[in-house]
Amino acid sequence: MAATIKRQLQLLVPTASVFLDIDDLEDIGALETYVAATQTVLIILSKGYFGSRNCMREVRACCAADKPLVLVHE
């Protein structure tokens, strides 16, 4: 689902830079830095999302930086 959304965003807004963790995340230790560099964060709420320590880091970083969130329920 995430890859499809990324592809569609790239087609609809070719000038936008779309970051997808499974494609683009090089260092999980820098997760907060990646979040800080984004304009808007889209989170796909999969079954295990809230059980993931790194996903919770992502949410906390978004809230701390007051990033706009788009939530998609899988």
C-alpha positions as CSV (number, residue, x, y, z in Angstrom):
1,M,0.0,0.0,0.0
2,A,2.7,2.5,0.9
3,A,4.6,1.9,-2.3
4,T,1.4,2.5,-4.3
5,I,0.7,5.8,-2.5
6,K,4.3,6.9,-3.0
7,R,4.1,6.1,-6.8
8,Q,0.8,7.9,-7.1
9,L,2.1,11.0,-5.3
10,Q,5.1,11.1,-7.6
11,L,2.9,10.9,-10.6
12,L,0.5,13.6,-9.4
13,V,3.1,16.0,-8.0
14,P,6.3,15.3,-9.9
15,T,8.2,18.1,-8.2
16,A,7.6,16.7,-4.7
17,S,10.2,14.6,-2.9
18,V,8.5,11.6,-1.4
19,F,10.3,9.7,1.3
20,L,9.3,6.1,2.1
21,D,11.1,4.4,4.9
22,I,11.4,1.0,3.3
23,D,13.0,2.6,0.2
24,D,14.9,5.6,1.6
25,L,15.7,5.1,5.3
26,E,19.5,4.6,5.5
27,D,19.9,4.9,9.3
28,I,17.2,4.1,11.7
29,G,19.2,5.9,14.4
30,A,18.5,9.2,12.4
31,L,14.7,8.7,12.3
32,E,14.0,11.9,14.1
33,T,16.3,13.8,11.7
34,Y,14.3,12.4,8.7
35,V,11.0,13.5,10.3
36,A,12.5,17.0,11.0
37,A,13.3,17.3,7.3
38,T,9.8,16.5,6.1
39,Q,6.9,18.9,5.5
40,T,4.1,16.5,6.1
41,V,4.0,12.9,7.4
42,L,1.7,10.2,6.1
43,I,1.4,7.3,8.5
44,I,-0.2,4.1,7.5
45,L,-1.8,2.6,10.5
46,S,-1.1,-1.1,10.0
47,K,-2.0,-3.8,12.5
48,G,1.3,-3.7,14.3
49,Y,2.1,0.0,14.0
50,F,1.5,1.0,17.6
51,G,3.5,-2.0,18.9
52,S,6.6,-0.9,17.0
53,R,9.1,1.1,19.1
54,N,10.4,2.8,16.0
55,C,7.0,3.8,14.8
56,M,6.3,5.3,18.2
57,R,9.6,7.3,17.9
58,E,8.3,8.5,14.6
59,V,5.0,9.7,16.1
60,R,6.8,11.4,19.0
61,A,9.1,13.2,16.6
62,C,6.1,14.3,14.5
63,C,4.3,15.7,17.6
64,A,7.5,17.4,19.0
65,A,8.1,19.1,15.7
66,D,4.4,19.9,15.2
67,K,4.4,18.2,11.8
68,P,1.1,17.9,9.9
69,L,0.0,14.2,10.0
70,V,-2.1,12.3,7.5
71,L,-3.3,9.0,8.9
72,V,-4.4,6.1,6.6
73,H,-6.0,3.1,8.2
74,E,-4.9,-0.1,6.5
